[in-house]
Amino acid sequence: MFENIIDFIKDKYKSKDFIPLHEPRFFGNEKKYVNECIDSTFVSSVGIYVDEFEEKIAKYTGAKYAVATSNGTSALHISLLLANVDQSSEVITQPLTFVATCNAINYCGAQPIFLDVDKDTMGLSPNALKSFLEENTSIKNQQCINNTSGKVIKACLPMHTFGHPCRIDEIKEICDKNHIFLIEDAAESVGSQYKDKHTGTFGQLGVMSFNGNKIITAGGGGCIVTNDKTLAKKAKHLSTTAKVLHKWDFNHDMVGYNYRMPNLNAALLVAQLENLNNFIERKRILATNYDDFFKNQEYTFFREPSHSKSNYWLNTLLLKNKKQRNQFLEETNSCGVMTRPIWIMMHKLPMYKHAQCGDLTNSIWLNDRVVNIPSSVVL
């Protein structure tokens, strides 16, 4: 039933073997920098490559500051702590996201509130956000109070799904009006821009991931970007076990976390960053090839939203319904072409089944139809 799609993908990657969904590419200075790091013996959380990466990712995104972390989840956790999220508060996010988004909220003792996404971005809908706040909250002492739970909604955590920017400027305006701290989950959108501005730089904080399947990778790794010097300083402090600087003493002034990116990972990432624009260019060419191919098919290729320049981290197809989606997944994977559905919606998971939800019509529609197809950089 899907033979022509399978053949097209195998031809595109010039392979009859197993084709993964997204594998990393290493054809720059990765081995050189990693070997230099090993030779220096500075392979842990102190070293020149950590500092170099922070400087370069800040410059690349246009942020004033960047703090390198062990992974994207730890960056989310620190960011929520910086927003003073705790057990007395709630965080608005979307049900279509990777579980790490919600787990980080849970680490803080807070509860998520799930609001709908836009069909054309797969990211949090500003219309859904505005409606929910107007109908369910009130402002008291410059805090947004959930009238249902009585808790403070301290943060909003939208995600740029599969590298496609959501309508983040509108979300920021709504959050500012309602005294809600905005954290962007830009884990999947490194290199993506919205209205000529890098994702992750609209909110007070932005979070990125460099896991092994991301567009650039350190094997793991993440970072926080911000224009706020105070937040950046505290983020670095919290992620280095809150250790007070001293020549020899081990003094810690608050509960901190061992979340700093090791220099060994940073060495790999600095080399990857040198090829990021090249990767994005090739991935956008692949997306154009897919788009052209599927114009004559009954399936819809998901294009970048208006005013966006997406990194097309994971290319996306929309099938007719859940039955066809499952047939597609079964046939492609059986033929050695790795495809995946979108995540199970967060409010369907046992640990988040009691979370407050808005109308999730678009999320449910997308959940039944979305599949990701091979998206590695074509060599």
Secondary structure by P-SEA (a helix, b strand, c coil): caaaaaaaaaaaaccccccccbbbbcccaaaaaaaaaaaacccccccaaaaaaaaaaaaaaccccccccccaaaaaaaaaaaacccccbbbbbbccccaaaaaaaaaacbbbbbbbbbcccccccaaaaaaaaaccccccccccccccccccccbbbbbcccccccaaaaaaaaaaaabbbbbbccccccccccccccccccccbbbbbbccccccccccccccccccaaaaaaaaaaaaccccccccccccccccccccccaaaaaaaaaaaaaaaaaaaaaaaaaaaaaaaacccccccccccccccccccbbbbbcccaaaaaaaaaaaaaacbbbbcccccccccccccccccccaaaaaaaaabbbbccccccc
